[in-house]
Amino acid sequence: MHKKMLVAALAALGALASLPAAAQFQKAEDAIKYRQAAFTVMANHFGRVAAMAQGKAPFDAKAAADNAQIVAMMSRLPFAGFTEGSDKGMPHRAKPEVWKESAKFKAAAEKMQAEVAKFETAAKGGNLDAIKAAVGAVGNSCKACHDDFRAEKFSN
């Protein structure tokens, strides 16, 4: 009996996970707020480690590893918020190219996530020089995406 319940629960979970991202948000504003919030949390925690790497904050290996873990988790979240129709509805900084060049945008997101994974590994290792290099690589991947897909000013 328990096995049947487990199978049913897993099947239900699988069905939910396979829903399109658009179904996760009732309105475009919800998707925009979601992605903005995810990027804000990610940037905040990345900034804490970047400050250590730049000598602006004292180096704390445990804090660096803890913050890098949060960055890694958050790096996977915001992209579900770039749903069809979420280019309008409230002020945001996503350029139209996000939707026009979706394959390029996806590749930029994957590049950032790969660099964040390396950053997390470096932070777990506790070596400040390795963390500095990883911070630079993550920063470059963020900048590359921002250059192509993020407007300087808010628009809707």
N, C-alpha and C positions, 0 to 999 in steps of 0.2 A: 504494500500500500504506500509506504513512504517513497519507494522508488518511482511510482507513478506520479506522486505529487512533485517530486524533484524534477522529473522529466517535463511535467506540465509547467512548472515554474520556469525552467530553463527555456522552454519553447516560448513562453510569454515574454520573457526577458529578451530573447532573440528577436521577436517580432517588434518589440518596442525599440530596440537598438537599430533596427533596419528602417524605421520611419525616416522619411526625408527630413533634412534639417529644417526646412520651412515649416514643418508641422510642429516644431518645438516652440515657435513664436506665434502668438496670436496676431501681433501687429508688427509692422516694420520697425516702429520705435522700440519694441522689445528686443529685436535682434541688434539694433544699433546700440542700445544701452548695455546689452550683454557683452558685445565685443569690446566696447569701450571700457567697461569695468574689468574685463579679463586682462586687457592690455595695461590698464592702470596698475593692477595688482602685480603683474609680471614686471613692469618697469620699476615699481617701487622696490621690489626685492632684488632685482638685478642691480639697481642703483646702490644698494647697500654694499654689495660685494665690489662693484666698480669703484666706490669710494675707498675701499680698502686697497684695491689694486693701484689706485692713483696716489696713495699715501695721504688721502684726505680724512681717513678714519683709521683707527688702530686695527691692525690685522688680528682677527679672531678666527681661527681655523674652523671651530665648531659653528660659529654664526655664518661663516661663508658657506659651509656645506649645507646647513639648514636652509639658508636663503636660496642657494642654487637648486636645491630639491624642489622648492616652491616654484621657482622660475621654470624648471623642467615640466612640472605638472601643468602649470598655467599655459605654457607654450602650445599646448594641444587644444586649448579651449576656444580662443577667439574666432577661429575660422568658421565655426558653425554659425556665427552671427552674420556672415556675409551672404545672406540668402537673397534670392531673387526678390526684387522690390525693396530691399533695404538700402537702396541708394537714395531713397527719398523718405520723408516722414518727420525728420528732426535734424538739427544741425549735426554734421559729422565731417570728417576730413578724408574720407575714402574718395579717391579719384574714380571717374567712370571706367578707367582702365582695369580696375579690379574685376569688373564684369565683362568688359570687352576683350580682355586678355587673360581669361581665367586660368589657362594652362600656365602661363608665365607667373601669375600670382600664386598659384598652387606650388610651383617650383620654388619660388622665393620663400614661401612659408616652410616648405620642407627643408630648405637650406638652413633657415634660421633654427628650426627644430633640431637638425643634425648638429649645428654648432652649439646649441644649448645642451645637448646630450654630452658633448665633449667638455663643456664648461662644468656641468654637474660632476663628471668624472674627475676633472682637475680639482674641483673644490673638495670633493670627498678625499682626495689624496693629501690635501693640506699644504701643498707646496705653493708658496706665494708666486714664484716665477711662472709656474704652470698656469696658475689662476690668471695672472696678468695677461698671458698670451691668449687664454681662452676668452677673457673679457673682451680683448681687442677683436677677436674673430666674431664673437656674438655681436658686438657693436657694429662691425662692418656689415654683417648680414642684415641687421636692423636698418642701417642707413641705406643699403641698396634697395630694400623694399620700400622704405619711405620715399626715396628719390623717385621711384617709378609709380607708386600707388597711394601716396599720402599727400594731400594738399596742405599748403601752408596755413590756409584760413578755413574756418568752418563754412560749410555750405549745406544746402538741402535741396 
